[in-house]
Amino acid sequence: MLKKVIKELLHEGTVIPAHPLALISDRKLDEKRQRALTRYYIEAGAGGIAVGVHTTQFEIRDPQFDLYEKVLTIAMEEIAKANVQNSFIKIAGICGPVEQAIREAKFSKEIGYDLGLLSMGGLNDLSEDELISRTERIAEIIPVFGFYLQPSVGGRVFSYNFWSRFADIPNVYGIKIAPFNRYHSFDVVRAVCNSKRNDEIALYTGNDDNIINDLLTTYRIKSGDQTVEKKIVGGLLGHWSVWTKRVVDVFEEIKKARDQDLIPAELLTVGQEITDANAAFFDPKNDFKGSIAGINEVLTRQGLLKGNWCLLEKEKLSPGQAEEIDRVYADYPHLHDDEFVKNNLKKWLS
């Protein structure tokens, strides 16, 4: 079962960055900067972090790197030092075949993570029935946060029936909707609204191309003879691992607008600016090949990382991507938090 205070935070809605991986030039862990990143997210006002996910690089699990347990442990140590354990949502990325996923779930639960973000990526040989069975087994170990990952980066398209069955699994408390597709996103919302566990499941956007619209929309879904209203209450996003202080500021504006049921047109404009910035970071024109390096590049420019290196040499900025990041930095100075980082970086690196 999910702790009551964490469940309340999850349903209230918050900013959850997907935690990157800090490396030095020989592609080994930069522990000082790995810790600094966690400190940055806490002090920027994020309500949680997700570690061991796509932005952290799935390769941390490979035997040649063997960083999964190390990286998850470092984040928990920094959360403990900040004394925010009971008011901060701690999410561990869980992936792979059943036995691997079970090992990761047990380890994450043991060291204090609240939920496991369960990826279905890289499991195209498994049927939907088998993936539901896998989810049920993980949910017996740790509360589950579902993850609809876009096909361009290793996910796949799932049926409405899959999400309907997924939502009915006890100990599922959240779903990250990230297919980068409005039709597929709607399938998840409709499935949850029609589930007897609707009130137990918080929906979070992972659609980096549609963040603000997702967060401003109230869905009205017919369920039998009733109309069910559901919001995507927060976000769990790789995009939110950069410029995080400003992300938190904008999210607070969104929450106020939702409470007042009055959406300022300016928020919609900011939403499109954020989508444009995301295109520079995530590299969609090259099928997202530079997405992790793009995030790392922004953090490098701020001094949080030493370089944009990834564990695999092939993971790097695409041609022209650095120039696109230059452009969005110049076009949207109100979206970055460089001054906040500059004022605190020495402390985070100490």
C-alpha positions, 0 to 999 in steps of 0.5 A: 500500500502507498503511504497516506501522505505520499498518496495525498501528494500524488493526487494533489499533483506536483512536479516530478523531474526524471533524474539525469545521470552525471558522468565524467569524460571517461563515462564513469559516474560523477558522484559529486554532480549526481548528488548536486542534481538531486539537491537542485531538484529538491531546492527548486521545489519539485515534489518528487523525483524519478530515478533509474528511468529513461532520462537516467539512461536504461544502460545503468543496468548493464553489467559493464556499468552496474550503476542502477543500485548506486544511483538509486541509493545516492538519490535516497541519501540526498533526500534523507540529508534534506529531511524531506523523506515524508513530503517528497515522492520517491519513484524508482524506474523498473524495467526488463523481463519479469525476474529483472523487474522483480529484483529492481522492485525489491531493491527499490522498496527495501531502500525506501522508494514509494513507487516503481515506474514500471516501463513496458519498453523493450518487451515487444515479445510479450503479449498484453496478457503477459504484461498485465501478469508482470504488472500484477507481480510487481504490484505485489512488491511495490506500489506501481506507477504505470508508464505509457512510453512513446514508440519512438524511444522503445515503447509500443501502442497498447489497446484500451482494453490493456489500460482498462485491465491495468487500472483495475490492478490493486496497488497501481496508484499512478500512470505516466501518459507519454505516448506523444499522441492525443488519441493514445493518451485519451485511451488511458484517461477513458480506461481509468475513468471507467475503472472501479479504482478511478479515485485511486489512480493519479494521472501524470503527463509525460507528453513533453510536446503537450505539457501545459494543455495536458495540465489545463484540461478537465476530461469528462468521460461517460461511464455507465449512466454517470459522467466522470471528471478527471484531470492530469494532475501533475507531470513526470517529465524528462523535460522538467529535469532542466530549468526546474525552478521555473517549471515549479513557478509555472506549475503553481500558476497552472494550479491557481488557474485550475482552482479558479476554473479560469485559464489565462490565454498567456498560459497557452502561449507559454505552453507553445513556447515550452513545446518549442524549447522541448523540440530543441532539447528532445530532438524530435526531428531526428527521432529523439536520438539526441534527447538525453544528450540534449537534457545533459547539454542544458545542465552542462551549460548551467554548470550542474554537469561537466559535459553532456556525455552519455554511457553509450558513445552513440548517444550524443547531440544531433547535428544542429541541435546545439544551435537549436538550444542556443535559439530557444535560450535566446528566444525564451529567457523567461523559461530558464532558471540560470540565475537560481542555479548560479546562486546555489551551485557552489552549495550543491557541489560542496 
